[in-house]
Amino acid sequence: MNEWLRFLNGRSYILPVWFVTALGMCVVALVGLIDGNTGSDYSFSVFYFVPVAFVAWYVGRKPAILLALSGSVAWSIADIVAKRYHENPLALLWNDVVKLCLLLFGAYVISEIKCRFNHEEKLARTDQLTGIANRRRFSEVADDEIRRSRRYHDPFTIIFLDIDNFKSVNDTLGHSEGDRLLLQVASTLTTVIRESDTVARLGGDEFSLLMPETDADSAVTVATKIHVGLKEQVEHHWPVTFSIGMVTYREAPTSTDEMIRVADRLMYEVKDRGKDELRHLIV
């Protein structure tokens, strides 16, 4: 997990990971204090587990293990203060080991479930062939960019790219060769984009590129570089060219669907006019 933790449940709240971990330890200490002062009549065992489970899910395994260790210590101290311990020291040691194992097991299981959940979420937003973003992920990023553009009034650019004559590659050279071509296009696109840009395969032989904070002049420079770079990569291997539609938004569009529709229309206008060109619209 990176330095910052983001919760996404309708709204976004960004908190430092260390802060969430420290807060969990404070909760454990508070539970231990209450547990030790209530005597042996009430059980607080589940409340030691709650902060461990929370940190394991939202922060990660290592902080959760640290919290599990702290929780087992606080739990044991509370038992001593509340006089719950057995006269036999071995029984006390056994109980402490069991508490620690339970908290560690819970931290491991929950963090493992979260890792698998994140993996499935990533797969759902990743194109299985090329490894870049898919249409779903692209739409999510585009929604975020439209909201950001409305707030800060920064321009951004969207590019739609289609491989001309891709069907003929599949028909004459085979689908495996078509897959190699798609992989090459995805690889070339990812080498020319910035970290803040998003490249996606929308399906078939259509690709898209979203470039935040990119005005018309910068967009033309990038698109030209992309067009030239792609043609250099494929000219000796596949008989294809590339049709590109590009829109620079100085004002945010009303929706992601509208943005995609305009860029897609421009791309198909290029294909209708002979292919292998770039058409740029500034809105």
C-alpha positions as CSV (number, residue, x, y, z in Angstrom):
1,M,0.0,0.0,0.0
2,N,1.3,3.5,-0.8
3,E,1.8,6.3,1.7
4,W,-1.8,7.4,1.4
5,L,-5.0,5.4,2.0
6,R,-8.1,6.1,0.0
7,F,-11.6,5.1,0.9
8,L,-14.0,5.0,-2.0
9,N,-17.6,4.6,-0.8
10,G,-19.5,7.2,-2.8
11,R,-17.1,9.9,-1.6
12,S,-13.3,10.0,-1.3
13,Y,-11.5,10.4,2.0
14,I,-7.7,10.4,2.0
15,L,-5.9,9.5,5.2
16,P,-2.2,8.7,5.9
17,V,-1.6,5.0,6.5
18,W,0.4,5.7,9.6
19,F,-2.6,7.7,11.0
20,V,-5.0,4.8,10.5
21,T,-2.6,2.4,12.1
22,A,-2.0,4.7,15.0
23,L,-5.7,5.2,15.4
24,G,-6.2,1.4,15.5
25,M,-3.6,1.1,18.2
26,C,-5.3,3.8,20.2
27,V,-8.6,1.8,19.9
28,V,-6.9,-1.3,21.1
29,A,-5.4,0.5,24.1
30,L,-8.8,2.0,24.9
31,V,-10.5,-1.4,24.7
32,G,-7.8,-2.9,27.0
33,L,-8.3,-0.1,29.5
34,I,-12.1,-0.6,29.6
35,D,-11.7,-4.4,29.6
36,G,-9.3,-4.3,32.6
37,N,-11.6,-2.0,34.6
38,T,-14.9,-3.9,34.1
39,G,-13.7,-7.0,35.9
40,S,-14.5,-10.6,34.9
41,D,-18.2,-10.1,34.3
42,Y,-18.0,-8.7,30.8
43,S,-16.2,-10.0,27.7
44,F,-14.5,-7.5,25.3
45,S,-12.7,-10.1,23.2
46,V,-14.5,-9.1,20.0
47,F,-13.5,-5.5,20.4
48,Y,-9.8,-6.4,20.2
49,F,-10.4,-8.0,16.8
50,V,-12.4,-5.1,15.3
51,P,-9.5,-2.6,14.8
52,V,-7.2,-5.5,13.6
53,A,-9.8,-6.5,11.0
54,F,-10.3,-2.9,9.9
55,V,-6.6,-2.2,9.5
56,A,-6.1,-5.6,7.7
57,W,-8.8,-4.7,5.2
58,Y,-8.0,-1.0,4.5
59,V,-4.3,-0.7,5.2
60,G,-2.6,-4.1,4.8
61,R,-1.1,-7.2,6.4
62,K,2.0,-5.8,8.1
63,P,0.2,-3.0,10.0
64,A,-2.5,-5.5,10.9
65,I,0.1,-7.9,12.3
66,L,1.5,-5.0,14.4
67,L,-1.9,-4.3,15.7
68,A,-2.5,-8.0,16.5
69,L,0.6,-8.1,18.6
70,S,-0.5,-4.9,20.4
71,G,-4.0,-6.3,20.9
72,S,-2.7,-9.5,22.4
73,V,-0.5,-7.6,24.8
74,A,-3.4,-5.2,25.8
75,W,-5.7,-8.2,26.2
76,S,-3.3,-10.1,28.5
77,I,-2.7,-6.9,30.6
78,A,-6.5,-6.5,30.9
79,D,-6.8,-10.1,32.1
80,I,-4.2,-9.5,34.7
81,V,-5.7,-6.3,35.9
82,A,-9.2,-7.9,36.0
83,K,-7.8,-10.9,37.8
84,R,-9.0,-13.4,35.1
85,Y,-5.7,-15.3,35.0
86,H,-5.3,-18.8,36.3
87,E,-3.1,-19.6,39.2
88,N,-1.1,-21.9,36.9
89,P,1.4,-19.8,34.9
90,L,1.2,-22.3,32.1
91,A,-2.5,-21.7,31.8
92,L,-1.9,-17.9,31.5
93,L,0.9,-18.5,28.9
94,W,-1.4,-20.8,27.0
95,N,-4.2,-18.2,27.0
96,D,-1.9,-15.5,25.8
97,V,-0.6,-17.6,22.9
98,V,-4.1,-18.5,21.9
99,K,-5.1,-14.8,21.9
100,L,-2.1,-13.9,19.8
101,C,-2.8,-16.7,17.3
102,L,-6.4,-15.7,17.0
103,L,-5.6,-12.1,16.2
104,L,-2.7,-13.0,13.9
105,F,-4.9,-15.5,12.1
106,G,-7.7,-12.9,11.7
107,A,-5.2,-10.3,10.4
108,Y,-3.8,-12.8,7.8
109,V,-7.2,-14.1,6.6
110,I,-8.8,-10.7,6.2
111,S,-5.7,-9.2,4.5
112,E,-5.6,-12.2,2.2
113,I,-9.2,-11.8,1.3
114,K,-8.6,-8.1,0.5
115,C,-5.6,-9.0,-1.7
116,R,-7.7,-11.4,-3.7
117,F,-10.6,-8.9,-3.9
118,N,-8.2,-6.2,-5.2
119,H,-6.8,-8.7,-7.7
120,E,-10.3,-9.5,-9.0
121,E,-11.1,-5.8,-9.1
122,K,-7.9,-5.2,-11.2
123,L,-8.8,-8.0,-13.6
124,A,-12.2,-6.5,-14.0
125,R,-10.6,-3.3,-15.2
126,T,-7.8,-4.7,-17.3
127,D,-7.8,-5.9,-20.9
128,Q,-6.8,-9.6,-20.6
129,L,-4.7,-9.6,-23.8
130,T,-2.7,-6.4,-23.6
131,G,-2.7,-5.8,-19.9
132,I,-3.7,-2.1,-20.3
133,A,-7.0,-0.6,-19.1
134,N,-10.3,-1.8,-20.5
135,R,-13.4,0.2,-21.4
136,R,-14.8,0.0,-17.9
137,R,-11.6,1.4,-16.4
138,F,-11.3,4.1,-19.1
139,S,-14.9,5.3,-18.4
140,E,-14.1,5.5,-14.7
141,V,-11.0,7.6,-15.3
142,A,-12.8,9.8,-17.8
143,D,-15.6,10.5,-15.3
144,D,-12.9,11.6,-12.7
145,E,-11.2,13.8,-15.3
146,I,-14.5,15.5,-16.3
147,R,-15.2,16.3,-12.6
148,R,-11.6,17.6,-12.1
149,S,-11.8,19.7,-15.3
150,R,-15.0,21.3,-14.1
151,R,-13.5,22.2,-10.8
152,Y,-10.1,23.5,-12.0
153,H,-11.0,24.5,-15.6
154,D,-7.9,22.7,-17.0
155,P,-8.0,21.4,-20.6
156,F,-7.7,17.8,-21.4
157,T,-7.5,15.7,-24.5
158,I,-8.9,12.3,-25.6
159,I,-7.6,10.3,-28.5
160,F,-9.4,7.4,-30.3
161,L,-7.3,5.2,-32.4
162,D,-8.3,2.4,-34.8
163,I,-6.1,-0.1,-36.6
164,D,-6.9,0.1,-40.4
165,N,-7.1,-3.2,-42.2
166,F,-6.9,-5.2,-38.9
167,K,-9.4,-7.7,-40.2
168,S,-7.2,-8.6,-43.1
169,V,-4.4,-9.4,-40.7
170,N,-6.6,-11.9,-38.9
171,D,-7.9,-13.3,-42.1
172,T,-4.6,-13.7,-43.9
173,L,-2.0,-14.1,-41.1
174,G,-4.1,-15.7,-38.4
175,H,-5.6,-14.5,-35.1
176,S,-2.3,-15.1,-33.2
177,E,-0.6,-12.6,-35.5
178,G,-3.5,-10.2,-34.9
179,D,-2.9,-10.6,-31.2
180,R,0.8,-9.8,-31.6
181,L,-0.2,-6.7,-33.5
182,L,-2.5,-5.6,-30.7
183,L,0.2,-6.2,-28.1
184,Q,2.7,-4.1,-30.1
185,V,0.2,-1.2,-30.4
186,A,-0.5,-1.3,-26.7
187,S,3.2,-1.5,-25.9
188,T,4.0,1.4,-28.2
189,L,1.3,3.6,-26.7
190,T,2.4,2.9,-23.1
191,T,5.9,4.0,-23.9
192,V,4.9,7.5,-25.1
193,I,2.4,8.4,-22.4
194,R,2.9,10.3,-19.2
195,E,2.3,8.7,-15.8
196,S,-0.9,10.8,-15.5
197,D,-2.2,9.6,-18.9
198,T,-4.5,6.5,-19.3
199,V,-4.3,4.2,-22.3
200,A,-7.0,1.6,-22.8
201,R,-8.2,-1.0,-25.3
202,L,-11.9,-0.4,-25.8
203,G,-12.4,-3.6,-27.7
204,G,-11.4,-5.2,-30.9
205,D,-8.8,-3.0,-32.6
206,E,-9.9,0.3,-31.0
207,F,-7.7,2.1,-28.4
208,S,-8.1,5.3,-26.5
209,L,-5.8,7.7,-24.7
210,L,-6.9,10.2,-22.1
211,M,-4.4,13.0,-21.4
212,P,-5.2,15.3,-18.4
213,E,-4.0,19.0,-18.4
214,T,-3.2,18.8,-22.1
215,D,-4.0,21.7,-24.4
216,A,-4.4,21.6,-28.2
217,D,-0.7,22.2,-29.1
218,S,0.6,19.6,-26.7
219,A,-2.0,17.1,-27.8
220,V,-1.0,17.5,-31.5
221,T,2.7,16.9,-30.6
222,V,1.8,13.7,-28.7
223,A,-0.6,12.4,-31.3
224,T,1.9,13.0,-34.1
225,K,4.5,11.2,-32.1
226,I,2.1,8.3,-31.5
227,H,1.2,8.1,-35.2
228,V,4.8,8.1,-36.4
229,G,5.9,5.7,-33.7
230,L,3.2,3.2,-34.5
231,K,3.8,3.2,-38.2
232,E,7.5,2.6,-37.6
233,Q,6.8,-0.4,-35.3
234,V,4.4,-2.1,-37.7
235,E,5.6,-1.2,-41.2
236,H,7.9,-4.2,-41.6
237,H,5.6,-6.7,-40.0
238,W,1.9,-5.9,-40.7
239,P,0.1,-4.2,-43.6
240,V,-1.8,-1.8,-41.4
241,T,-2.1,2.0,-40.8
242,F,-3.9,4.0,-38.1
243,S,-6.9,6.3,-38.1
244,I,-6.9,8.8,-35.2
245,G,-9.7,11.1,-33.9
246,M,-8.7,13.5,-31.2
247,V,-10.7,16.1,-29.1
248,T,-9.2,18.7,-26.9
249,Y,-11.7,20.0,-24.3
250,R,-11.2,23.5,-23.0
251,E,-14.5,23.1,-21.2
252,A,-15.6,19.8,-19.7
253,P,-18.2,17.9,-21.7
254,T,-21.6,17.1,-20.1
255,S,-20.8,13.4,-19.8
256,T,-18.3,10.7,-20.6
257,D,-20.6,9.2,-23.2
258,E,-20.7,12.5,-25.1
259,M,-16.9,12.8,-24.9
260,I,-16.4,9.2,-26.3
261,R,-19.1,9.7,-28.9
262,V,-17.4,12.8,-30.3
263,A,-13.9,11.3,-30.5
264,D,-15.3,8.1,-32.0
265,R,-17.1,10.1,-34.7
266,L,-13.9,11.9,-35.6
267,M,-12.0,8.6,-35.9
268,Y,-14.6,7.2,-38.2
269,E,-14.6,10.3,-40.3
270,V,-10.9,9.7,-40.9
271,K,-11.6,6.1,-41.9
272,D,-14.3,7.3,-44.3
273,R,-12.0,9.8,-45.9
274,G,-9.2,7.3,-46.7
275,K,-7.7,6.3,-43.3
276,D,-4.2,6.8,-41.9
277,E,-4.8,10.3,-40.8
278,L,-5.3,12.4,-37.7
279,R,-8.3,14.7,-37.2
280,H,-8.4,17.1,-34.3
281,L,-11.3,19.0,-32.8
282,I,-11.0,21.7,-30.2
283,V,-14.2,22.2,-28.1
